[in-house]
Amino acid sequence: MHTDSRGDSPETPVIPRLRGVLESIPTYKPGKPATAGDGPVTYKLSSNENPYPPLPGVMESVLGAAGSFNRYPDMACSGLMAELAERFDVPATHLATGTGSVGVAQQLIQATAGPGDEVVYAWRSFEAYPIITRISGAASVQVPLTGGETHDLDAMADAVTDRTRLVFVCNPNNPTGTVVRRPELERFLDRVPSDVLVVLDEAYREFIRDEEVPDGIEIYRDRPNVCVLRTFSKAYGLAGLRVGFAVAHEPVAAALRKTAVPFGVSQLAQDAAVASLRSEEALLERVEALVGERARVSAALTAQGWTVPGSQANFVWLRLGERTAEFAAACERAGVVVRPFPGEGVRITIGETEANDLLLGVSEAFRKEL
Ligand SMILES: Cc1ncc(COP(=O)(O)O)c(C=O)c1O
């Protein structure tokens, strides 16, 4: 009987050889969508999205680009790069784009770490970090958050070894919304060896109102091992178009261009990002409204008796432990979908006022039963 080179008979289905490491990698879990259909209206507070629809100018630029998507996009994202370079006063050679900032984060790991290497980050933090680290073959070193739900930067510096290739500092941290401030960040950066890349993930930068939190782009200027990640998905409201970028010194930015998926950022996304930067005033007004809602929701939760870590992002965190799933289910019954992390807590995006009110109704009733 004919056998193939692995000795399988034709009747035995041949399974392609996948990398063993995949077995230890969870699939990324997106925030649950709001339920569609004839039932009551539901609100999606599970993915830290901006609840506002695109601004008119942004919509027009996307519609303009839509007529030519039979063509590949501008691979160098030249228009967007020029706009960003001017906006942040950085050389265009210090910029790199990707399919959302998660795409850029993955490019960073591919550029720095592989089997035998380590990537250090706080935990809990952005759930893509363990996934993209394992995919590269590197190992994660997760440093627990402090009791106050903030990065423990001293412990993170202690966790850096000669195997460490990259450290993520998520500021504000997803899912807790907590921040690291200038003196502690500077002290940490002074301790990390200069050949280890420190990635300041600032996906929620525009929501920060605490003046003690440094702008990563100011920090990167005289620290060649610091890279800043930003995105158009959150404050700028372009989550569905997939565009994020990094600001880093030239060797890192050049490496990012090598590890990018060619043509990953569509022309629609590039044009929408440029239009968003040009409509910034209107966009940031909306961000201001969300910041106001964040203050209102946080104060109301605190008044109800919850411990709410101070959030500088567009979400708040409730540590519910074993009651997490129950709370998430109660929210869903009331028409709001939140993001549970089983056994730990829920992350609640600040959304439309009506959605925030529904959430506060649930949290009040739940609190009374505790
Ligand atoms: C901390 C953090 N970084 C990066 C991202 C990725 O966002 P995007 O890929 O849409 O830019 C997210 C999204 O939730 C996030 O929370």
Ligand as a Chemical Component Dictionary entry (heavy atoms), coordinates in Angstrom:
data_LIG
# 
_chem_comp.id                   LIG 
_chem_comp.type                 NON-POLYMER 
_chem_comp.pdbx_formal_charge   0 
_chem_comp.three_letter_code    LIG 
# 
loop_
_chem_comp_atom.comp_id 
_chem_comp_atom.atom_id 
_chem_comp_atom.alt_atom_id 
_chem_comp_atom.type_symbol 
_chem_comp_atom.charge 
_chem_comp_atom.model_Cartn_x 
_chem_comp_atom.model_Cartn_y 
_chem_comp_atom.model_Cartn_z 
_chem_comp_atom.pdbx_ordinal 
LIG C1 C1 C 0 -3.766 48.907 25.931 1  
LIG C2 C2 C 0 -4.174 48.622 24.539 2  
LIG N1 N1 N 0 -3.252 48.644 23.586 3  
LIG C3 C3 C 0 -3.555 48.402 22.321 4  
LIG C4 C4 C 0 -4.857 48.111 21.965 5  
LIG C5 C5 C 0 -5.103 47.781 20.545 6  
LIG O1 O1 O 0 -5.950 48.637 19.906 7  
LIG P1 P1 P 0 -5.930 48.758 18.332 8  
LIG O2 O2 O 0 -5.253 47.549 17.784 9  
LIG O3 O3 O 0 -7.342 48.838 17.941 10 
LIG O4 O4 O 0 -5.146 49.988 18.044 11 
LIG C6 C6 C 0 -5.857 48.062 22.916 12 
LIG C7 C7 C 0 -7.222 47.713 22.534 13 
LIG O5 O5 O 0 -8.068 47.386 23.299 14 
LIG C8 C8 C 0 -5.499 48.325 24.244 15 
LIG O6 O6 O 0 -6.404 48.285 25.212 16 
# 
loop_
_chem_comp_bond.comp_id 
_chem_comp_bond.atom_id_1 
_chem_comp_bond.atom_id_2 
_chem_comp_bond.value_order 
_chem_comp_bond.pdbx_ordinal 
LIG C1 C2 SING 1  
LIG C2 N1 SING 2  
LIG C2 C8 DOUB 3  
LIG N1 C3 DOUB 4  
LIG C3 C4 SING 5  
LIG C4 C5 SING 6  
LIG C4 C6 DOUB 7  
LIG C5 O1 SING 8  
LIG O1 P1 SING 9  
LIG P1 O2 DOUB 10 
LIG P1 O3 SING 11 
LIG P1 O4 SING 12 
LIG C6 C7 SING 13 
LIG C6 C8 SING 14 
LIG C7 O5 DOUB 15 
LIG C8 O6 SING 16 
# 
